[in-house]
Amino acid sequence: MKVHVKGVLGAVALAGFSLPAYADTTLTIATVNNGQMIQMQKLTDDFTKANPDIKLNWVTLEENVLRQKVTTDIATKGGQFDVLTIGTYEVPIWAKKGWLVPLDKLSADADYDVDDLLPAIRAGLSYDGKLYAAPFYGESSMVMYRTDLMEKAGLKMPEKPTWEFIRQAADKMTDKAAGVYGICLRGKPGWGENMAFLTATANSFGARWFDEKWNPQFNTPEWKATLDYYVALLKADGPPGASANGFNENLALFNDGKCGMWIDATVAASFVTGKDSKVADKVGFALAPDNGLGKRGNWLWAWSLAVPAGTAKADAAEKFISWATSKHYLDLVASKEGIANVPPGTRKSLYANADYAKIPFAQPTLDSINSADPTHPTVKPVPYTGVQFVAIPEFQGIATDVGQDFSAALAGSMTVDAALAKAQASTEAAMKKAGYIK
């Protein structure tokens, strides 16, 4: 931080002391290449004008790469980053290991108003009652669909659709000659890419990762039904190369008018109805589908900002995080980009705002977030918490391997049965090595 020493320099020199060298602080911030984060980088003049002694150095990465680099850096105490963009999965696990700095100043700041954070989002970013990351945006998942194509197909999207309705609608909306595909879903391998979607979907099919004794469950009829449905649906009505498509690829396809339906993160709603979308005025929203078993196929997540324990710049880092996740920042985005483009899913006050409530996706987003239950994510009982992930340290590695198998099944280089058998074997081996099972 800058310290102004004019007027005391002579006195210090006379006393025989050497003056410490003060300089501007540069924060290196690791973040994901999602639209809301790109938008934040464009608005940081607001922060640097108020804090001229803090410079910002951005490292912007694709989602899978970000996770790998940030995890490696914090586990090895590499010290590359001063602010981390991490998710609901990592926060409690890393806080327990002592890898994150608790955000005590935010919690004590009345202007920041930590009690305004949505309870479900705040709980996922806390450990032992302390906040360890501040949510930049929160999300669940839902159905985004083309109202014009749905009408053309002679169908009406229910507020709470079933997976069978989605299958029928996708089939009727597909027009491959016109380059329109009834459904776009994540196929890119990754524990936070295809496995986020498939784990949440599996919950609604009655599947689970592990039974109550931590035995892997990929050899069950429920997982077979989940993967059969997913592969058949995308092969019949998905775009070419679906096994390489993640969030950003499907967003581009939807905005280009190529998707009849897209089931993905609620945060996408402002993009599919925004200035870069060719179909902005033809988009409807519905809750994620179910099979009538008591669980919908929606997840719960927050992309959040945290301070690694290894940084020597924790005070400056927390100051930046306070700005980026504050009510002031939401007001700034609303004034510059319009209220529909405010980062969603973090604050109660946003959803109490009458202007925001008029936006078509506001209530479906809030309903989706509130309906996800990380403490009881599955139809059958499980020993873990987490909706689209299992909140154990080993999950990241295990699900990365399984994601490769399931992407291969979608690409046609492996059968569904072979992918499930391989997933079962690799997960069993990992859980035995970690000591969960014998």
C-alpha positions as CSV (number, residue, x, y, z in Angstrom):
1,M,0.0,0.0,0.0
2,K,1.2,3.6,-0.5
3,V,2.3,5.5,2.5
4,H,2.8,9.2,2.3
5,V,6.0,10.1,4.1
6,K,6.5,13.8,3.1
7,G,7.5,15.8,6.1
8,V,8.9,13.0,8.2
9,L,11.7,11.8,5.9
10,G,14.3,14.2,7.5
11,A,13.3,13.2,11.0
12,V,13.6,9.5,10.2
13,A,17.0,9.9,8.6
14,L,18.3,12.0,11.5
15,A,17.2,9.3,13.9
16,G,19.3,6.8,12.0
17,F,16.5,4.6,10.8
18,S,16.1,3.4,7.2
19,L,12.7,3.9,5.7
20,P,10.9,0.8,4.4
21,A,10.2,0.7,0.7
22,Y,6.5,1.1,0.1
23,A,5.0,0.5,-3.3
24,D,1.7,-0.1,-5.1
25,T,0.1,-3.4,-4.4
26,T,-0.6,-5.6,-7.5
27,L,-3.3,-8.3,-7.0
28,T,-3.2,-11.3,-9.3
29,I,-6.7,-12.5,-9.8
30,A,-7.5,-16.0,-11.2
31,T,-10.9,-16.1,-12.9
32,V,-13.0,-18.0,-15.3
33,N,-13.8,-16.9,-18.8
34,N,-17.6,-16.6,-18.2
35,G,-19.5,-13.5,-19.4
36,Q,-20.1,-12.0,-15.9
37,M,-16.4,-12.2,-15.1
38,I,-15.4,-10.6,-18.4
39,Q,-17.9,-7.8,-17.6
40,M,-16.4,-7.3,-14.2
41,Q,-12.9,-6.7,-15.7
42,K,-14.4,-4.0,-17.9
43,L,-15.8,-2.2,-14.9
44,T,-12.8,-2.2,-12.6
45,D,-12.0,1.4,-13.2
46,D,-14.6,2.1,-10.6
47,F,-12.5,0.1,-8.1
48,T,-9.0,1.4,-9.1
49,K,-10.1,5.0,-9.0
50,A,-11.2,4.6,-5.4
51,N,-8.1,2.5,-4.7
52,P,-5.2,4.0,-6.8
53,D,-2.6,2.1,-4.8
54,I,-4.1,-1.3,-5.9
55,K,-3.3,-2.6,-9.4
56,L,-5.1,-5.6,-10.9
57,N,-3.5,-8.4,-12.9
58,W,-6.0,-10.8,-14.4
59,V,-5.4,-14.4,-15.3
60,T,-8.5,-15.5,-17.2
61,L,-8.9,-19.2,-18.0
62,E,-11.3,-21.7,-19.4
63,E,-13.3,-23.4,-16.6
64,N,-11.5,-26.8,-16.5
65,V,-8.0,-25.1,-16.8
66,L,-8.9,-22.6,-14.0
67,R,-9.9,-25.4,-11.6
68,Q,-6.7,-27.3,-12.3
69,K,-4.3,-24.4,-12.0
70,V,-6.0,-22.9,-8.9
71,T,-6.1,-26.3,-7.1
72,T,-2.5,-27.1,-7.9
73,D,-1.3,-23.6,-6.8
74,I,-3.1,-23.6,-3.5
75,A,-2.3,-27.3,-2.6
76,T,1.4,-26.7,-3.3
77,K,1.4,-23.2,-1.7
78,G,2.6,-21.8,-5.0
79,G,1.5,-18.3,-4.2
80,Q,0.7,-17.3,-7.8
81,F,-2.6,-15.8,-7.0
82,D,-4.0,-13.3,-4.4
83,V,-7.7,-13.7,-5.3
84,L,-9.2,-17.0,-6.5
85,T,-12.4,-17.6,-8.4
86,I,-13.6,-20.8,-6.8
87,G,-17.0,-22.6,-6.4
88,T,-19.2,-24.0,-3.7
89,Y,-17.5,-27.4,-3.9
90,E,-14.0,-26.1,-3.0
91,V,-14.8,-23.5,-0.3
92,P,-15.7,-25.7,2.8
93,I,-13.0,-28.4,1.8
94,W,-10.3,-25.8,1.4
95,A,-11.3,-23.8,4.5
96,K,-11.1,-27.0,6.6
97,K,-7.5,-27.5,5.3
98,G,-6.6,-24.0,6.3
99,W,-6.0,-22.9,2.7
100,L,-8.3,-19.9,2.7
101,V,-8.5,-16.7,4.7
102,P,-11.8,-16.1,6.5
103,L,-13.5,-13.0,5.3
104,D,-14.0,-11.5,8.7
105,K,-13.9,-7.9,7.6
106,L,-16.8,-8.4,5.2
107,S,-18.8,-10.2,7.8
108,A,-18.3,-7.2,10.2
109,D,-19.0,-4.5,7.5
110,A,-22.5,-3.1,7.8
111,D,-22.4,-1.6,4.4
112,Y,-21.4,-4.9,2.8
113,D,-24.4,-6.5,4.6
114,V,-23.5,-10.2,4.7
115,D,-27.0,-11.0,6.0
116,D,-28.4,-9.9,2.6
117,L,-26.8,-12.9,1.0
118,L,-29.2,-15.6,0.0
119,P,-29.1,-18.2,2.8
120,A,-28.5,-21.2,0.5
121,I,-25.6,-19.5,-1.2
122,R,-24.1,-18.2,2.0
123,A,-24.3,-21.5,3.7
124,G,-22.3,-23.2,0.9
125,L,-19.5,-20.7,1.2
126,S,-19.1,-21.0,5.0
127,Y,-17.2,-23.3,7.3
128,D,-17.7,-23.5,11.1
129,G,-20.0,-20.4,10.9
130,K,-17.4,-18.2,9.1
131,L,-17.6,-16.9,5.5
132,Y,-14.6,-18.0,3.5
133,A,-15.7,-16.8,0.0
134,A,-18.0,-14.1,-1.2
135,P,-20.4,-15.0,-4.0
136,F,-20.0,-13.1,-7.3
137,Y,-23.0,-14.8,-8.8
138,G,-25.1,-17.7,-7.7
139,E,-26.9,-20.2,-9.9
140,S,-29.0,-23.2,-10.2
141,S,-30.0,-24.7,-13.5
142,M,-33.2,-24.5,-15.6
143,V,-34.7,-25.0,-19.0
144,M,-34.2,-22.2,-21.5
145,Y,-36.3,-22.7,-24.7
146,R,-37.4,-21.1,-27.9
147,T,-41.0,-20.0,-27.5
148,D,-41.4,-19.8,-31.3
149,L,-40.2,-23.3,-32.0
150,M,-42.2,-24.7,-29.1
151,E,-45.3,-23.1,-30.6
152,K,-44.4,-24.3,-34.1
153,A,-44.2,-27.9,-32.6
154,G,-47.7,-27.5,-31.2
155,L,-46.5,-27.8,-27.6
156,K,-46.7,-25.7,-24.5
157,M,-43.8,-25.9,-22.0
158,P,-45.0,-26.7,-18.5
159,E,-43.6,-24.7,-15.6
160,K,-42.3,-28.0,-14.2
161,P,-41.6,-30.3,-17.2
162,T,-40.7,-34.0,-17.1
163,W,-37.8,-35.5,-18.9
164,E,-40.2,-37.4,-21.1
165,F,-41.8,-34.0,-22.2
166,I,-38.2,-32.7,-22.9
167,R,-37.5,-35.8,-25.1
168,Q,-40.8,-35.4,-27.1
169,A,-40.3,-31.6,-27.5
170,A,-36.7,-32.0,-28.6
171,D,-37.8,-34.5,-31.2
172,K,-40.5,-32.2,-32.6
173,M,-38.3,-29.1,-32.5
174,T,-35.3,-30.6,-34.4
175,D,-34.9,-29.5,-38.0
176,K,-31.4,-30.6,-39.0
177,A,-31.9,-29.3,-42.6
178,A,-32.3,-25.8,-41.1
179,G,-29.5,-26.3,-38.6
180,V,-31.8,-26.3,-35.6
181,Y,-31.4,-29.0,-32.9
182,G,-34.0,-29.7,-30.4
183,I,-31.7,-29.9,-27.4
184,C,-28.3,-28.6,-26.4
185,L,-26.6,-30.1,-23.3
186,R,-23.1,-30.2,-21.8
187,G,-20.9,-33.0,-23.3
188,K,-17.4,-31.6,-22.7
189,P,-15.7,-33.8,-20.1
190,G,-15.0,-32.3,-16.7
191,W,-16.2,-32.7,-13.1
192,G,-17.8,-29.2,-13.4
193,E,-18.8,-29.6,-17.1
194,N,-20.6,-32.7,-18.2
195,M,-20.6,-34.3,-14.7
196,A,-22.3,-31.3,-13.2
197,F,-25.2,-31.7,-15.6
198,L,-25.2,-35.5,-15.4
199,T,-25.0,-35.7,-11.6
200,A,-27.9,-33.3,-11.2
201,T,-29.9,-35.2,-13.8
202,A,-29.1,-38.5,-12.2
203,N,-30.5,-37.3,-8.9
204,S,-33.9,-36.9,-10.7
205,F,-33.6,-40.4,-12.1
206,G,-33.2,-41.8,-8.6
207,A,-29.4,-42.4,-9.0
208,R,-26.6,-41.5,-6.6
209,W,-22.8,-41.6,-6.6
210,F,-22.5,-43.7,-3.5
211,D,-24.7,-45.8,-1.2
212,E,-24.7,-45.1,2.5
213,K,-21.5,-47.1,2.9
214,W,-19.6,-45.2,0.2
215,N,-19.9,-48.0,-2.4
216,P,-20.0,-46.5,-6.0
217,Q,-23.4,-47.0,-7.7
218,F,-22.7,-46.8,-11.4
219,N,-23.7,-50.5,-11.8
220,T,-27.3,-49.7,-10.9
221,P,-30.4,-49.4,-13.1
222,E,-30.8,-45.8,-12.2
223,W,-27.4,-44.7,-13.6
224,K,-28.1,-46.9,-16.7
225,A,-31.4,-45.1,-17.2
226,T,-29.7,-41.7,-16.8
227,L,-26.9,-42.3,-19.3
228,D,-29.1,-44.1,-21.8
229,Y,-31.5,-41.2,-21.8
230,Y,-28.8,-38.6,-22.2
231,V,-26.9,-40.3,-25.0
232,A,-30.0,-41.2,-27.0
233,L,-31.4,-37.7,-26.6
234,L,-28.3,-35.9,-27.8
235,K,-27.7,-38.4,-30.6
236,A,-31.2,-38.0,-31.9
237,D,-31.7,-34.2,-31.4
238,G,-28.4,-32.6,-30.3
239,P,-25.9,-30.7,-32.4
240,P,-22.9,-32.4,-34.1
241,G,-19.9,-32.7,-31.8
242,A,-22.0,-32.4,-28.6
243,S,-19.3,-34.3,-26.7
244,A,-17.0,-31.2,-27.0
245,N,-19.6,-28.7,-25.9
246,G,-19.5,-27.1,-22.5
247,F,-21.3,-24.0,-21.1
248,N,-19.8,-21.4,-23.4
249,E,-20.1,-23.5,-26.5
250,N,-23.8,-24.2,-25.9
251,L,-24.4,-20.6,-25.1
252,A,-23.0,-19.6,-28.5
253,L,-25.2,-22.2,-30.2
254,F,-28.3,-21.1,-28.4
255,N,-27.7,-17.4,-29.1
256,D,-27.1,-18.2,-32.8
257,G,-30.6,-19.8,-33.0
258,K,-29.3,-23.4,-33.2
259,C,-31.0,-24.8,-30.1
260,G,-34.6,-25.4,-29.4
261,M,-33.9,-26.0,-25.7
262,W,-30.9,-25.7,-23.4
263,I,-30.8,-27.0,-19.9
264,D,-28.0,-25.2,-18.1
265,A,-27.0,-22.6,-15.5
266,T,-29.6,-20.0,-14.6
267,V,-26.9,-17.3,-15.0
268,A,-27.1,-17.8,-18.8
269,A,-30.6,-16.2,-18.8
270,S,-29.3,-12.7,-19.2
271,F,-27.1,-13.7,-22.1
272,V,-29.7,-15.6,-24.1
273,T,-32.0,-12.6,-23.7
274,G,-29.3,-10.0,-24.3
275,K,-27.8,-8.0,-27.1
276,D,-25.6,-10.8,-28.4
277,S,-28.5,-13.2,-28.8
278,K,-30.3,-13.6,-32.2
279,V,-33.3,-15.0,-30.4
280,A,-33.5,-12.7,-27.4
281,D,-37.2,-12.0,-27.8
282,K,-38.1,-15.6,-28.2
283,V,-36.9,-17.2,-25.0
284,G,-38.9,-18.8,-22.2
285,F,-37.9,-20.4,-18.9
286,A,-39.0,-23.4,-16.9
287,L,-37.7,-25.4,-13.9
288,A,-35.3,-28.2,-14.6
289,P,-37.0,-31.5,-15.5
290,D,-37.9,-34.4,-13.2
291,N,-39.2,-37.9,-13.3
292,G,-41.8,-37.6,-10.6
293,L,-39.5,-39.1,-8.0
294,G,-39.3,-36.0,-5.8
295,K,-36.0,-34.5,-7.1
296,R,-35.6,-32.1,-10.0
297,G,-32.5,-32.1,-12.2
298,N,-31.2,-28.8,-11.0
299,W,-28.0,-27.9,-9.2
300,L,-26.7,-25.3,-6.8
301,W,-23.5,-23.3,-7.3
302,A,-21.8,-20.0,-6.7
303,W,-18.8,-18.7,-8.5
304,S,-17.1,-16.9,-5.7
305,L,-14.0,-14.9,-4.8
306,A,-11.7,-16.1,-2.0
307,V,-8.3,-15.2,-0.6
308,P,-5.6,-17.9,-0.5
309,A,-3.9,-18.3,2.9
310,G,-0.5,-18.0,1.2
311,T,-0.9,-14.4,0.0
312,A,0.9,-11.5,1.7
313,K,-1.8,-9.1,0.3
314,A,-4.9,-10.3,2.1
315,D,-6.1,-6.9,3.1
316,A,-6.0,-5.6,-0.5
317,A,-7.5,-8.8,-1.7
318,E,-10.4,-8.6,0.7
319,K,-10.9,-4.9,-0.3
320,F,-11.3,-6.0,-3.9
321,I,-13.6,-8.8,-3.1
322,S,-15.8,-6.5,-1.0
323,W,-16.1,-4.2,-4.1
324,A,-16.8,-7.0,-6.6
325,T,-19.5,-8.7,-4.6
326,S,-21.2,-5.6,-3.0
327,K,-24.6,-4.0,-3.5
328,H,-22.6,-1.1,-5.0
329,Y,-21.3,-3.4,-7.7
330,L,-24.8,-4.6,-8.6
331,D,-25.9,-0.9,-8.9
332,L,-22.9,-0.2,-11.0
333,V,-23.7,-3.0,-13.5
334,A,-27.4,-1.9,-13.5
335,S,-26.4,1.7,-14.4
336,K,-23.8,0.6,-17.1
337,E,-25.3,-2.5,-18.6
338,G,-29.0,-2.6,-17.5
339,I,-30.6,-4.3,-14.5
340,A,-31.1,-7.6,-16.4
341,N,-27.3,-8.0,-16.6
342,V,-26.7,-7.7,-12.9
343,P,-24.9,-10.8,-11.5
344,P,-27.8,-12.9,-10.2
345,G,-28.4,-15.3,-7.4
346,T,-26.5,-13.7,-4.5
347,R,-28.6,-11.1,-2.6
348,K,-32.1,-11.0,-1.2
349,S,-32.3,-7.3,-2.0
350,L,-32.0,-7.9,-5.7
351,Y,-35.0,-10.2,-5.7
352,A,-36.9,-7.7,-3.6
353,N,-36.3,-5.0,-6.3
354,A,-39.5,-4.3,-8.1
355,D,-37.7,-3.5,-11.4
356,Y,-35.7,-6.7,-11.3
357,A,-38.8,-8.8,-10.4
358,K,-40.3,-7.8,-13.8
359,I,-37.5,-9.6,-15.7
360,P,-38.9,-13.0,-17.0
361,F,-36.1,-15.1,-15.6
362,A,-35.8,-13.5,-12.1
363,Q,-38.4,-15.7,-10.4
364,P,-37.5,-19.0,-12.1
365,T,-33.9,-18.4,-11.1
366,L,-34.8,-17.8,-7.5
367,D,-37.2,-20.7,-7.4
368,S,-34.5,-23.0,-8.9
369,I,-31.9,-21.9,-6.3
370,N,-34.3,-22.3,-3.4
371,S,-35.5,-25.8,-4.6
372,A,-32.0,-27.3,-4.6
373,D,-31.2,-29.1,-1.4
374,P,-27.4,-29.9,-0.9
375,T,-28.2,-31.7,2.4
376,H,-30.6,-34.2,0.8
377,P,-29.7,-34.2,-2.9
378,T,-30.9,-37.7,-3.9
379,V,-34.0,-39.8,-3.8
380,K,-32.3,-42.6,-1.8
381,P,-30.2,-41.7,1.3
382,V,-26.5,-40.8,0.8
383,P,-23.6,-40.1,3.2
384,Y,-22.6,-36.9,1.3
385,T,-23.8,-33.4,0.7
386,G,-23.7,-31.5,-2.6
387,V,-26.2,-31.5,-5.5
388,Q,-24.1,-31.7,-8.7
389,F,-21.0,-32.8,-6.8
390,V,-20.0,-34.9,-3.8
391,A,-18.4,-32.8,-1.1
392,I,-15.3,-34.9,-0.5
393,P,-11.7,-33.9,-1.6
394,E,-11.4,-36.9,-3.8
395,F,-14.4,-36.1,-6.0
396,Q,-12.6,-33.7,-8.3
397,G,-10.2,-36.4,-9.5
398,I,-12.8,-39.2,-9.6
399,A,-15.4,-37.2,-11.5
400,T,-12.8,-35.9,-14.0
401,D,-12.1,-39.6,-14.9
402,V,-15.8,-40.5,-15.1
403,G,-16.5,-37.4,-17.2
404,Q,-14.1,-38.7,-19.8
405,D,-15.9,-42.0,-19.9
406,F,-19.3,-40.5,-20.3
407,S,-18.1,-38.0,-22.9
408,A,-16.7,-41.0,-24.8
409,A,-20.1,-42.7,-24.6
410,L,-21.7,-39.6,-26.1
411,A,-19.1,-39.4,-28.9
412,G,-19.7,-43.1,-29.7
413,S,-16.2,-44.4,-29.0
414,M,-17.6,-46.4,-26.0
415,T,-20.9,-48.0,-25.3
416,V,-23.1,-46.8,-22.4
417,D,-22.6,-50.1,-20.6
418,A,-18.8,-49.9,-21.1
419,A,-18.7,-46.4,-19.8
420,L,-20.6,-47.3,-16.7
421,A,-18.5,-50.3,-16.1
422,K,-15.3,-48.3,-16.4
423,A,-16.7,-45.6,-14.2
424,Q,-17.6,-48.2,-11.5
425,A,-14.2,-49.7,-11.6
426,S,-12.2,-46.4,-11.5
427,T,-14.4,-45.0,-8.7
428,E,-14.1,-48.2,-6.6
429,A,-10.4,-48.1,-7.0
430,A,-10.2,-44.4,-6.0
431,M,-12.5,-44.9,-3.0
432,K,-10.4,-47.9,-1.8
433,K,-7.2,-46.0,-2.1
434,A,-8.7,-43.1,-0.1
435,G,-9.9,-45.5,2.6
436,Y,-13.7,-45.1,2.2
437,I,-14.2,-48.7,1.4
438,K,-12.2,-51.9,1.7
